Amino acid sequence: MGNLIADTHNALTAIVLRARPSSRGTVRLTGAHPQDVLSIEKRHFQATGGPADVAALRDGVKRARSIVENSIMAVAVEREIFPGANFSTDEQIEEHVYEHIFGMKLSSFLRN
């Protein structure tokens, strides 16, 4: 999916972020040498506020869609390519959030 978005030059992108998520991961050294691999545990949504973080991101995706659909730019939008129109229920959007939380855009729309 990342290549589809990167290779689509005539597009509008909406990025949904959670500025202060409740989840906190860890980064640990595995050795004394500066080039030793780090031990990184992201722990997304595993804190007590994790469900609220997911709900906020889900609502952000829905709001981004609403902004596009209810604005003058809607006439220029052909379709949503990521996550796509098939992610329409709260559960489906939350599934998308869980699968693409780090390093991916949460909404992208293809322009005509």
N, C-alpha and C positions, 0 to 999 in steps of 0.2 A: 504494500500500500504506500509506503514511503516514496518509492520511485514514481508511482502514479502522480502523487502530489508534486514532487520535485520536477517532473517532466511536463506538468500542466502549467504553461506560462500565462494563460489568459484566465486567471482565477482570482477569487476573493477568499481570504483566509481569516477565520476568527479563532483566536486562541483563548482557551479558558484556563485560568490559573487559580490555585488556592494559595494566597500569599503567606499565610501562617498555618500550615497544616498541623494537626495535633500529633501525628506520628513523628517519631524521632528514631533515626537509625544510628549506626555506629561505624566508625572508621578506625581500624587498628593496624599498627605496624606488625609485620610478621617476622621481622628480623632487624638487625642493626644496619644493614647496608641500605643506602638511599634508593637503590633500584629494586629492592625486594618488593614483591607484589603486596599490595594492601589487602586487608580483609575488610570488605565493605558489606554491611547488612543494611538494606534500605528500609525494611519494615513498614512499607506503605500500608496505611489504614489499620494497623495493628494496635494502636492506642485506643483508649476509651472513646476518644472523639472521632475515631475512624469513620463510623457510619455518617456522622455529620459532615465530614470532609467529602465523602462520596456523594451525599445528597447535594452539597453545595456545587460540586462539579457537574452533577447531572442537571441541576437547575441552570447552571451557566450554559451548558450545551443547548438546553431548551430556549434560554433567553437569546442566545446568538441566532438560533434559527428564527425566532420571532422577530428579531430586529431586521434580519434579511427579508423575511416574508412580508413584513408590514411596512417596508420602506420603498421608496421610488426605485431602488436598485433591484427590486424583485423582478422587474421585467427583463433585466439583463442576466439573470441567473437561470441556467439551463437545468442544473440538478446539483444536489449535494453528493459529493463523492466520498467524504470521510467524516463521520462514520457511515453515512448513507441513510437514505430514507427507510431502509429496512430496520433500522434501530429507532423504533418509535415509542415503545413503552418505557416506563421508568426502569423496569428491570433490564431491558435490553441496553438502554443508555448506561446504566450502572455497570453492566457486564463490559461494555466498551471502555468505561473509565478504568476498571480493574485491569483490563488487558493492555491498555495503552497509556498508563499513567505517566511514565517518565520518558521524556525525549520525543514525544509525538504530539502533533497538533490534535486537538479534540474535535474540531469542526473545520471542514473545508468545502467550499462551494465552487462549482465550475461555472464560469461565465459563458454566455453565448458567444 
